[in-house]
Amino acid sequence: MTASDNDGLGVDLHLELSAAGGRRAVLIAALREAVRGGRLAPGTRLPPYRSLAADLGIARNTVADAYAELVAEGWLTSRQGSGTRVADRVAAPAPWPVRTTAPAPLPYDLVQGKPDPAAFPRAAWLAAARRALTAAPHEAFGIGDPRGRIELRLALAEYLARVRGVRTTPDRIVVCSGAAHALRLLARVVGPAGPWAVEAYGLPFHRGLLAEAGVTTLPVAVDEDGARVAEIPDHARAVLLTPAHQFPTGGPLHPERRAGVLEWARASGGLVIEDDYDGEFRYDRRPVGAVQGLDPERTVLIGSVSKSLSPALRIGWMCLPSALVDPVVAAKGQREPYASATDQLTLADFLASGGYDRHVRRMRQRHRGRRDRLTAVLAERVPAVRVTGIAAGLHAVLELPAGTEPAALAAAARRGVAVEGLAPYRHPDAEDPDRTDGLDTPDRPDRPYRPDGLVVGYATPPERLYPRALEALCAGLSEALGS
């Protein structure tokens, strides 16, 4: 039987009571077994004896006597004002095998794309949650609109217009559970009717996601001005770009190329999918508006809070052309893929109250300081390494002499540094453009130039570990480069 606490303490208790024997003895045996088997952990609060007696249909004195005996035996404790609890010293067996050892992670995490978890604005987020939940209508806690909470879509429309130059309305915004979820939905709606063009350097996870959906990807070369959009094939169904800050090589898409990709879309009937990656974290240049603002009917803008707030929130969005709203909502389906309504309400308040702006400005200042320390230490310790892609974002690319990337990764790992090489980000069919970077000529000039490098994230390490992480990184690079 299941006992619940009718006195408002919020305790439910499931007990197996056998039919044989006196009720007191049966109840004592059931409680002992629940503790012994680990279902009632040390410190668990039990229902008041009146509530338990009412739910089990037995006399109050029977429950009171059972509690008293178990307290006397040491199974339970009872204190005035604290109720009856499972004794802390009762050792219950683990309900499943417990691993006693685990692989030790590298102590210095310089992997890109991960904000410092300790930087999450807990107090401000909690205040926003209280305001949002207090003001929320009752229907907010029922089955929601598959497009997302209207409060969040209104707040996003205002914020994106103000900060990113986006032209949209709340009815053309669809909330999803992150950028990857958005890509999956678009792959179902837009592809695989034809191949997608993608930047020659980008997240392998995204290429794999598209491949799983049956979408063939065609690489488009990138240089210091972003993707070479003139090379997008006419038969491509869509092109996926990171115009605000090309990922991972860095730099915004040149204005002429922004106009060029929209000309391609109009002429071919294709779609521009704009991943607004790192659009808010800029340091040494003026803000760059979204391509979507130039032609909202030819562009989908994808954004999320995974870098600005936390990947644990699982909230993203799409600003869609009007013709794609209904197909995307239909592909999203019912209920299961929705982002949490309470998180959506909280983010809406956080945006509307200015808390998000304040957090981004604070983090922008912090990230700029970390980037400056990275470049200064590298210039002093390993001057042969060229640092690029640092005008925005949460990472830098360290360009290395040809053939040294594997050695640099291995040397960094020996010093406890988790960092990634540039090679995994390269499309397997990509050929790099003619060099303009001044690096040494490769040994094989007949082959396409494929630069070696490291992608170094500077946002994740705690402040106390960051200097040591940079020291270890430089030591590894010095060893690998023989300097």
DAGI-V265984 format. One record per pair of residues at least 4 apart in sequence whose C-alpha atoms are under 8 Angstrom apart, sorted by the first residue. I is the first residue (numbers start at 1). GAP is how many residues later the second one is. D is the distance in Angstrom with one decimal. If there is no record, write none. Layout:
# DAGI-V265984
i gap d
I GAP D
I GAP D
This chain:
# DAGI-V265984
i gap d
1 13 5.7
1 14 5.4
1 15 6.1
1 16 7.1
1 55 6.8
2 10 6.9
2 11 5.5
2 12 4.1
2 13 6.2
2 53 7.4
2 54 7.7
3 9 5.5
3 10 4.8
3 11 6.0
3 12 7.7
3 44 7.9
3 48 7.6
3 49 5.6
3 52 5.1
3 53 6.5
4 6 7.4
4 7 5.7
4 8 4.2
4 9 6.1
4 43 7.0
4 47 6.9
4 48 6.9
4 51 6.7
5 4 6.0
5 5 5.8
5 6 5.1
5 7 6.2
5 42 5.4
5 43 7.1
5 46 5.4
5 47 7.1
6 4 7.9
6 45 5.7
7 41 7.9
7 44 7.0
9 38 7.5
11 34 7.3
11 35 6.7
11 36 5.8
12 35 7.4
13 33 7.5
13 34 7.5
15 15 6.1
15 16 7.2
15 19 7.5
16 14 6.1
17 9 6.1
17 10 6.5
17 13 6.3
18 8 6.5
20 6 7.7
21 4 6.7
21 5 6.2
22 4 6.1
23 4 6.0
23 35 7.5
23 39 7.2
24 4 6.2
24 38 5.4
24 39 7.0
24 41 7.4
24 42 6.0
25 4 6.2
25 41 7.7
26 4 6.2
27 4 6.2
27 36 7.6
27 39 6.8
28 4 6.1
28 38 5.5
28 39 7.8
28 42 7.2
29 4 6.2
30 4 6.2
31 4 6.3
32 4 5.9
32 43 7.4
33 4 5.7
34 4 6.3
34 5 5.2
34 6 5.6
35 4 6.0
35 5 4.8
35 6 6.6
35 40 7.8
35 51 7.4
35 55 7.9
35 57 6.6
36 4 8.0
36 55 7.6
36 56 5.3
36 57 7.2
37 55 6.2
37 56 6.5
37 58 7.7
38 54 4.9
38 55 5.9
38 56 6.7
38 57 6.4
40 4 6.2
40 46 7.1
41 45 6.8
41 51 7.1
42 43 7.7
42 44 5.0
42 45 5.5
42 46 4.6
42 47 7.2
42 48 6.5
42 49 7.7
42 50 7.9
43 42 5.5
43 43 5.0
43 44 6.1
43 45 5.7
44 41 5.3
44 42 5.4
45 38 6.9
45 39 5.9
45 40 4.3
45 41 6.7
46 37 7.4
46 38 5.6
46 39 5.6
46 40 7.6
47 4 6.2
47 5 6.0
47 37 7.6
48 4 6.3
48 35 7.1
48 36 7.4
49 4 5.9
49 11 6.3
49 14 5.5
49 15 5.8
49 18 7.9
50 4 6.2
50 10 5.6
50 13 7.8
51 4 6.2
52 4 6.0
52 11 7.3
53 4 5.7
53 5 5.1
53 6 5.8
53 7 5.2
53 9 7.8
53 10 6.1
54 4 6.7
54 5 7.8
54 6 7.7
58 4 7.0
58 5 7.7
59 4 6.9
60 4 6.2
61 4 5.9
62 4 6.2
63 4 6.2
64 4 6.2
65 4 6.2
66 4 6.3
67 4 6.1
67 9 7.4
67 17 7.9
68 4 6.2
69 4 6.2
70 4 6.2
70 5 5.2
70 6 5.6
71 4 5.8
71 5 4.5
71 6 5.4
71 7 7.0
72 4 7.9
74 13 6.8
74 16 7.8
75 11 6.2
75 12 5.6
75 15 6.4
76 8 6.7
76 9 5.6
76 10 4.5
76 11 4.7
77 7 5.7
77 8 5.4
77 9 6.2
77 10 5.4
78 4 7.1
78 5 5.7
78 6 4.5
78 7 6.5
79 4 5.8
79 5 6.9
86 4 7.6
94 4 7.3
106 307 7.5
106 310 4.7
106 311 5.9
106 312 6.0
107 309 5.6
107 310 6.7
107 311 7.8
108 308 5.9
108 309 4.7
108 310 6.0
108 353 6.7
108 357 7.2
108 358 7.8
108 360 7.9
108 361 5.2
109 308 6.1
109 309 4.9
109 310 6.9
109 351 6.5
109 352 5.9
109 360 7.7
110 307 6.8
110 308 5.5
110 309 5.1
110 346 5.5
110 347 4.7
110 348 5.9
110 349 7.8
110 350 6.7
110 351 7.1
110 359 7.8
111 307 6.1
111 308 4.8
111 309 6.2
111 344 7.4
111 345 6.0
111 346 5.0
111 347 7.9
111 349 7.8
112 282 6.9
112 283 5.8
112 307 7.7
112 308 7.8
112 343 6.7
112 344 5.9
112 345 3.8
112 346 7.2
112 347 7.8
113 194 6.7
113 281 6.7
113 282 7.5
113 344 6.6
113 346 8.0
114 193 6.6
114 197 7.9
114 343 7.6
114 345 6.6
114 346 5.7
115 4 7.6
115 192 5.9
115 193 7.4
115 194 7.6
115 195 6.9
115 279 8.0
115 344 5.1
115 345 5.0
116 4 7.6
116 343 5.8
116 344 4.1
116 345 6.4
116 346 6.9
117 193 7.1
117 343 7.4
118 344 7.6
120 189 6.1
120 190 6.8
121 4 5.9
121 188 7.9
121 238 7.2
122 4 6.0
123 4 6.2
124 4 6.2
124 226 7.9
124 231 6.9
125 4 6.1
125 221 7.2
125 225 7.0
126 4 6.3
127 4 6.3
128 4 6.0
128 218 5.5
128 219 7.6
128 221 5.7
128 222 5.6
129 4 5.9
129 213 7.7
129 214 7.8
129 216 7.4
129 217 4.7
129 220 7.6
130 4 6.0
131 4 6.2
131 215 8.0
131 218 7.4
132 4 5.9
132 213 5.7
132 214 5.5
132 216 8.0
132 217 6.0
133 209 7.3
133 212 7.3
133 213 7.6
136 4 6.4
136 209 7.7
138 4 7.6
139 4 7.8
139 5 8.0
140 4 6.8
140 9 7.8
140 201 7.0
141 200 7.3
143 192 7.2
144 4 7.0
144 5 7.1
144 191 7.5
144 197 7.7
145 4 6.5
146 28 7.7
146 29 7.9
146 183 6.4
146 186 7.4
146 187 7.5
146 188 6.9
146 189 7.1
146 192 6.9
147 24 7.9
147 26 6.9
147 27 4.4
147 28 5.7
147 182 6.5
148 4 7.3
148 5 7.0
148 26 6.1
148 27 4.9
148 28 7.6
148 190 7.5
148 191 7.7
148 193 7.9
148 196 7.8
149 4 6.4
149 26 7.9
149 192 6.8
149 195 6.5
149 196 7.1
150 4 6.0
150 20 7.2
151 4 6.3
151 193 8.0
151 194 6.6
151 197 5.9
152 4 6.0
152 192 6.0
152 193 6.3
152 195 6.8
152 196 4.4
152 197 8.0
153 4 6.1
153 17 4.9
153 18 7.7
153 20 6.2
153 21 7.7
153 22 7.6
153 195 7.8
154 4 6.5
154 15 7.7
154 16 5.3
154 194 8.0
155 4 6.1
155 193 5.6
155 194 7.9
155 196 6.2
155 197 6.0
156 4 5.8
156 14 7.8
156 192 7.5
156 195 7.6
157 4 6.1
157 9 7.9
157 10 8.0
157 11 6.2
157 12 5.8
157 13 5.9
157 16 7.8
158 4 6.2
159 4 6.0
159 5 7.8
159 192 7.2
160 4 5.0
160 5 6.4
160 6 5.4
161 4 4.6
161 5 4.5
161 6 6.0
161 7 7.6
162 4 7.7
163 126 7.9
164 115 7.9
164 124 7.3
164 125 4.9
164 126 5.6
165 124 5.2
165 125 5.9
165 128 5.7
166 123 7.5
166 124 6.1
166 126 6.0
166 127 4.6
167 125 7.1
167 126 5.1
167 129 6.5
168 4 6.4
168 5 7.5
168 128 7.3
168 151 6.6
168 152 8.0
169 4 6.8
172 147 5.9
172 148 5.5
172 149 6.9
172 150 6.3
172 153 6.2
173 144 6.7
173 145 5.6
173 146 4.7
173 147 6.3
173 152 7.9
174 143 5.6
174 144 5.3
174 145 6.8
174 146 7.7
174 151 7.6
174 155 7.5
175 140 7.1
175 141 5.8
175 142 4.3
175 143 6.5
175 163 7.9
175 164 7.4
176 5 6.4
176 6 6.3
176 138 8.0
176 139 6.0
176 140 5.0
176 141 5.4
176 142 7.6
176 161 7.4
176 162 6.4
176 163 6.0
177 4 5.8
177 5 7.6
177 137 4.7
177 138 4.5
177 139 5.3
177 140 7.8
177 160 7.2
177 161 6.8
177 162 5.2
178 4 6.5
178 125 7.6
178 126 5.7
178 127 7.9
178 128 7.5
178 136 5.4
178 137 5.1
178 138 4.0
178 139 7.0
179 4 6.3
179 96 7.8
179 123 6.3
179 124 6.2
179 125 6.1
179 137 5.8
179 138 7.4
180 4 6.3
180 26 7.2
180 29 7.9
181 4 6.3
182 4 6.2
182 120 7.0
182 134 7.5
182 135 7.2
182 136 6.8
183 4 5.9
183 23 7.9
183 26 7.9
183 27 7.7
184 4 6.4
184 25 7.0
184 26 7.2
184 29 7.4
185 4 6.3
185 143 6.4
185 146 6.2
185 147 6.6
186 4 5.5
186 5 7.2
186 142 7.0
187 4 4.8
187 5 6.7
187 23 6.5
187 26 6.3
187 28 7.1
188 4 7.2
188 25 6.9
188 143 7.1
189 138 6.5
189 139 6.4
189 142 7.0
190 47 7.5
190 48 7.8
191 4 7.5
191 5 7.9
191 22 7.8
191 23 7.6
191 24 6.0
191 46 7.3
192 21 7.2
192 22 5.6
192 23 4.7
192 24 7.5
193 44 7.1
194 21 7.2
194 22 7.4
194 41 7.4
194 42 6.1
194 43 5.0
195 20 5.9
195 21 4.7
195 22 5.6
195 23 6.9
195 40 7.5
195 41 5.1
195 42 5.6
195 43 7.3
196 19 6.8
196 20 6.2
196 21 4.9
196 22 6.2
196 40 5.3
196 41 5.5
196 42 4.8
196 43 5.4
196 44 7.3
197 20 5.6
197 21 4.6
197 22 5.9
197 23 6.5
197 35 6.4
197 36 7.5
197 39 6.1
197 40 7.8
197 41 6.2
197 42 4.5
197 43 6.3
198 4 7.9
198 19 6.3
198 20 6.0
198 21 5.1
198 22 5.9
198 41 5.7
198 42 5.0
198 43 6.6
199 20 5.5
199 21 4.9
199 22 6.3
199 23 6.6
199 28 6.2
199 41 7.0
199 42 6.4
199 228 7.9
200 19 4.6
200 20 5.1
200 21 5.1
200 22 6.4
200 226 5.8
200 227 5.2
200 230 5.5
200 231 7.7
200 232 7.7
201 20 8.0
201 21 7.4
201 46 6.9
201 47 6.7
201 48 7.3
201 224 5.2
201 225 4.6
201 226 6.0
202 4 7.8
202 45 5.6
202 46 6.2
202 223 5.1
202 224 6.6
202 225 7.4
203 4 6.8
203 44 7.7
203 222 5.6
204 4 6.1
204 220 6.8
204 221 5.8
204 222 7.8
204 223 7.6
205 4 6.1
206 4 6.3
207 4 6.2
207 10 7.3
208 4 6.2
209 4 6.6
210 4 6.5
210 5 5.2
210 6 7.3
210 7 7.8
211 4 5.1
211 5 6.2
211 6 7.7
218 211 7.7
219 208 6.4
219 210 6.7
219 211 5.6
220 7 6.4
220 8 6.4
220 9 7.2
220 11 6.4
220 12 6.4
220 210 7.4
221 6 5.9
221 7 5.7
221 10 7.8
221 209 7.1
221 210 6.8
221 211 5.9
221 212 6.1
222 4 5.2
222 5 4.2
222 6 5.7
222 210 7.2
222 211 6.9
223 4 6.6
223 5 7.3
223 210 6.8
224 26 7.8
224 27 6.4
225 26 6.6
225 27 6.6
225 28 5.5
225 29 5.2
226 17 7.2
226 20 6.1
226 24 7.9
226 25 6.4
226 26 6.1
226 27 4.6
226 28 6.6
227 14 7.6
227 19 7.9
227 26 6.8
227 30 7.8
228 4 7.6
228 29 7.3
229 28 6.1
229 31 6.6
229 32 5.7
230 27 7.8
230 30 7.0
230 31 7.5
232 4 7.2
232 7 7.7
232 32 7.9
234 30 7.5
234 34 6.0
235 33 7.3
236 34 6.8
237 32 7.8
237 33 5.0
237 34 6.6
238 32 5.1
238 33 4.5
238 34 5.8
238 35 7.0
239 31 7.7
239 32 6.4
239 33 5.2
239 34 6.0
240 32 6.3
240 33 4.8
240 34 6.1
240 35 7.2
241 5 7.6
241 31 7.5
241 32 6.3
241 33 5.2
241 34 6.1
242 4 4.9
242 5 6.3
242 11 7.9
242 32 5.9
242 33 5.1
242 34 6.1
242 35 6.2
243 9 5.4
243 10 4.7
243 15 8.0
243 31 6.9
243 32 7.5
243 33 7.2
243 47 7.5
243 48 7.3
244 7 7.4
244 8 4.8
244 9 6.6
244 32 6.2
244 33 6.8
244 34 7.1
244 35 5.3
244 44 6.3
244 45 7.5
244 46 7.0
245 5 5.3
245 6 5.0
245 7 4.7
245 8 7.4
245 32 6.6
245 33 6.4
245 34 6.7
245 147 6.7
245 148 7.0
246 4 4.7
246 5 5.5
246 6 6.0
246 7 7.3
246 31 8.0
247 30 7.5
248 141 7.6
248 149 7.4
248 177 7.6
248 207 7.4
249 139 7.3
249 140 5.6
249 147 8.0
249 148 6.4
250 138 7.0
250 139 3.7
250 140 6.8
250 141 7.5
250 142 7.4
250 143 8.0
250 146 7.8
250 147 7.9
251 138 5.9
251 140 7.0
251 141 7.6
252 36 7.5
253 4 6.4
253 5 6.4
254 4 6.3
255 4 6.4
256 4 6.1
257 4 6.0
258 4 6.6
258 33 6.6
259 4 6.3
260 4 6.3
261 4 6.3
261 11 7.5
262 4 6.2
262 10 7.4
262 33 7.4
262 36 7.3
263 4 6.1
264 4 5.9
264 5 7.9
264 6 7.4
265 4 5.3
265 5 4.5
265 6 5.8
265 7 6.8
265 33 6.6
266 4 7.0
266 32 7.4
270 28 7.6
271 27 5.5
271 28 5.9
271 29 7.6
272 26 6.2
272 27 4.6
272 28 6.3
273 26 5.8
273 27 4.8
273 28 6.1
273 29 7.4
274 17 7.3
274 18 7.4
274 25 7.0
274 26 5.9
274 27 4.7
274 28 6.0
275 26 6.1
275 27 4.9
275 28 6.4
276 14 7.5
276 25 6.7
276 26 5.9
276 27 5.4
277 26 7.1
278 4 7.9
278 29 7.3
278 114 7.1
278 115 5.0
278 116 7.4
279 9 7.8
279 113 7.9
279 114 7.5
280 28 7.9
280 80 7.4
281 79 7.7
281 83 5.7
281 111 5.4
281 112 5.2
281 113 7.5
282 4 7.7
282 5 7.0
282 82 7.2
282 109 6.1
282 110 4.0
282 111 6.4
283 81 7.4
283 85 6.3
283 108 5.4
283 109 5.6
284 107 5.1
284 108 7.4
285 106 6.6
289 4 7.4
290 4 7.8
290 11 7.9
291 4 7.3
291 8 7.5
292 4 5.1
292 6 7.8
292 7 5.2
292 8 6.7
292 9 6.2
295 4 6.4
296 4 7.4
296 24 7.4
296 25 5.9
297 23 7.6
297 24 4.5
297 25 6.9
298 23 6.6
299 21 7.1
299 22 6.7
300 18 6.5
300 19 5.6
300 20 5.0
300 21 6.7
301 17 5.6
301 18 5.1
301 19 6.9
302 14 7.4
302 15 5.8
302 16 4.7
302 17 6.7
303 13 5.6
303 14 5.4
303 15 6.7
304 11 5.9
304 12 3.9
304 13 6.2
305 4 5.3
305 5 6.2
305 6 6.8
305 8 7.5
305 9 7.7
305 10 6.3
305 11 6.5
306 4 4.6
306 5 3.9
306 6 7.3
306 7 7.2
306 8 7.1
306 9 7.6
307 4 6.7
308 52 6.6
309 4 7.9
313 30 7.2
314 25 6.6
315 24 6.1
315 29 7.5
320 4 6.2
320 5 6.1
321 4 6.8
323 4 7.9
324 4 6.0
325 4 6.2
326 4 6.1
327 4 6.2
328 4 6.1
329 4 6.7
332 5 6.7
333 4 7.3
339 4 7.5
339 5 7.2
340 4 6.2
341 4 6.1
342 4 6.1
343 4 6.1
344 4 6.1
345 4 6.4
346 4 6.1
347 4 6.1
348 4 6.1
349 4 5.8
350 4 6.4
350 5 5.0
350 6 5.5
351 4 6.1
351 5 5.2
351 6 7.2
354 4 6.3
355 4 6.2
356 4 6.1
357 4 6.2
358 4 6.2
359 4 6.1
360 4 5.9
361 4 6.3
362 4 6.4
363 4 6.0
364 4 6.1
365 4 6.4
366 4 6.4
367 4 6.1
367 27 6.9
367 91 7.4
367 92 6.4
368 4 6.1
369 4 6.3
370 4 6.2
370 88 6.4
370 89 7.5
371 4 6.3
371 19 7.3
371 24 7.9
371 25 7.9
371 87 6.7
372 4 6.0
373 4 6.1
374 4 6.2
374 84 7.8
374 96 6.8
375 4 6.0
375 12 7.0
376 4 6.3
377 4 5.9
377 5 7.9
377 93 7.3
377 97 7.8
378 4 5.0
378 5 6.2
378 7 7.3
378 96 6.7
379 4 4.6
379 6 7.7
381 93 6.4
381 97 7.8
382 92 6.5
382 95 7.1
382 96 6.3
382 101 7.5
385 13 6.2
385 14 6.0
385 15 5.9
386 12 5.7
386 13 5.2
386 14 7.2
387 9 6.6
387 10 5.8
387 11 4.7
387 12 6.3
388 8 6.0
388 9 5.2
388 10 6.5
388 11 7.4
389 6 7.7
389 7 5.5
389 8 6.0
390 5 7.0
390 6 5.4
390 7 7.8
394 63 5.9
394 64 6.2
394 65 5.9
395 60 6.7
395 61 5.3
395 62 4.1
395 63 5.7
395 64 7.6
396 59 5.9
396 60 5.3
396 61 6.6
396 62 7.9
397 25 7.9
397 56 6.6
397 57 5.7
397 58 4.7
397 59 6.2
398 55 5.2
398 56 5.1
398 57 6.5
398 58 7.4
399 52 7.1
399 53 6.1
399 54 4.4
399 55 6.8
400 4 6.5
400 5 6.7
400 51 7.3
400 52 5.2
400 53 4.9
400 54 7.7
401 4 8.0
401 38 7.3
401 39 7.0
401 50 7.7
401 51 6.4
402 38 7.7
402 40 6.2
402 49 6.4
402 50 5.6
403 49 6.5
404 4 6.1
404 48 6.7
404 76 6.9
404 77 7.1
405 4 6.2
405 16 6.5
405 17 8.0
405 47 5.3
405 48 5.7
405 49 7.0
406 4 6.2
406 15 7.7
407 4 6.1
407 73 5.4
408 4 6.1
408 68 6.3
408 69 5.6
408 71 7.8
408 72 5.0
408 73 7.6
409 4 6.2
409 10 7.1
409 11 7.2
409 12 6.8
409 45 7.8
410 4 6.3
411 4 6.7
411 65 4.6
411 66 7.0
411 68 6.8
411 69 6.3
412 4 6.5
412 5 5.1
412 6 7.3
412 7 7.5
412 60 7.0
412 61 5.7
412 63 7.7
412 64 4.6
412 65 7.0
413 4 5.0
413 5 6.2
413 6 7.9
414 62 7.8
415 57 5.8
415 58 7.6
415 60 8.0
415 61 6.8
416 56 7.4
417 52 6.8
417 55 6.8
417 56 6.5
419 35 7.2
419 36 6.8
419 37 6.1
419 38 7.7
420 34 5.8
420 35 5.4
420 36 6.9
421 31 7.7
421 32 5.8
421 33 4.3
421 34 5.7
422 4 7.1
422 30 6.4
422 31 5.1
422 32 5.3
422 33 5.9
423 29 7.0
423 30 7.6
426 4 6.7
431 17 5.6
431 18 7.2
431 19 7.4
432 16 6.2
432 17 5.7
432 18 6.1
433 16 7.5
434 15 7.7
435 14 7.5
441 4 7.1
442 7 7.2
445 4 7.7
461 4 6.1
461 5 5.6
461 8 7.9
462 4 6.2
463 4 7.8
465 4 6.1
466 4 6.3
467 4 6.2
468 4 6.1
469 4 6.1
470 4 6.1
471 4 6.2
472 4 6.2
473 4 6.3
474 4 6.0
475 4 6.3
476 4 6.2
477 4 6.0
478 4 5.8
478 5 4.9
479 4 6.5
